[in-house]
Amino acid sequence: MTAAVYPSGPKRMPFVGHLTKFRRDPLKLLLDSAREYGDVVHLRFGPQDVYLLNHPDYIRDVLVTNSRNFVKSRGLVVAKKFLGEGLLTSEGEFHRRQRRLAQPAFHRQRINAYAAVMVDYAARTQNRWQADETLDIWQEMMRLTLAIVGKTLFDADVEAEASEIGKALTSVMQLFNRITNPFGGLLEKLPLPSNTRWLMAKERLDSTIYRIINEHRATGVDRGDLLSILMAAQDEEGDGGSMTDTQLRDEAMTLFVAGHETTANALTWTWYLLSQHPDVEAKLHEEIDSVLAGRLPTADDFPKLRYTEMVFAESMRLYPPAWTLGRRVLSDYQVGQYVLAAGSIVLMSSWVTHHDPRYFPEPFKFDPERWTLEARESRPKFSYFPFGGGPRVCIGEQFAWMEGVLLIATIAQQWKMRLAPDQIVEPKAMITLRPRHGMQMVLERRAGVYPSESRGLNRAAELVLS
């Protein structure tokens, strides 16, 4: 390869480079940099060379074509302290082995079977709500998706623990602010209150996961959930071995966290966007009423709820739950005329590409019509990648699509939501894209609609995991 030629990038400060701006507002820095400097942008985080790639072809090549020349970046080191060697953090052959063992739990037939549980929990949630009540819908969605993940993937009822688990997760998420801190390794060794809170949060979440594992071990019954599948799985393509309790804990923790946080955020942003666009909301209600005719949805309804899916897709375009991906270059890698040296960090931000006017005209406009089949086919594939791509694409992607669509249909069948008058709406870029100030919304029951009867569905949900 030829000698490195650095692409352009924004002016940086001595020593810290762009770290200060990134930590203050990463969404603005990345979007502004892409708009001004194009498809390859050079940034510096302290002494670290960082390259922001903004063209779908470049993103495809990193995630798919040349994926073996990249591993996860510094975030991996921090994440492993909490998630261990789970699917999100493991690398190489070990990652491929673990993915083979977990894959059966996410086959389409099994995801379809989870639908009854998803709808049942959504019906229970909305039946607790009262007209004209003001609720933090973000907290409601976090509680709901946590309960669904607990039941479908681990056959465990964690709904009563949702508040404690939510606080623990927030403490853990805050630790990830150190990913871009050049002194992060030193800070972790100091007796800081934040370190104490993080350790307590980890212990709290570990206690839940190990309790669930121990309950499964004690009964010895195959419950048909993910954890049972992982316990029984043997790597027939590899060493023939099964998972240790530590490996089970790492995989369970990864899916427990990732399986509800991202969907809860996506749903929260969806309710906010619908509240601001009554024309889209009306069209959504029209489809739901036509397809469901007053009954609760099932897995068979998922492919019929096309506009609902389009609304969810557009919400994740505007507010992608996983707003950036990072990779470390293993050996010198050429992107166009530039050579990215081994050890460099590559960033690919769905926040940036999802707001690129080349692929999404009026990029900040909420327009579900972007997701007709014709519109999808007119764009490069990696102009939209809310679940990543390639061999490390999110294993739960189909689970998330099914859950998002069915939960929107179940709740929007009965309710409209209006933003509370004093609610400030601002995204907060942590590991996921959370609403910085929560999402206080006023509930409004749709005219002529009465509380759903979920009792008949409860039995169906019980049969899924019996």
Summary of the structure (lengths in Angstrom):
residues: 466
radius of gyration: 22.2
end to end distance: 58.8
largest distance: 69.8
contacts: 1524
relative contact order: 0.17
helix: 57%
strand: 11%
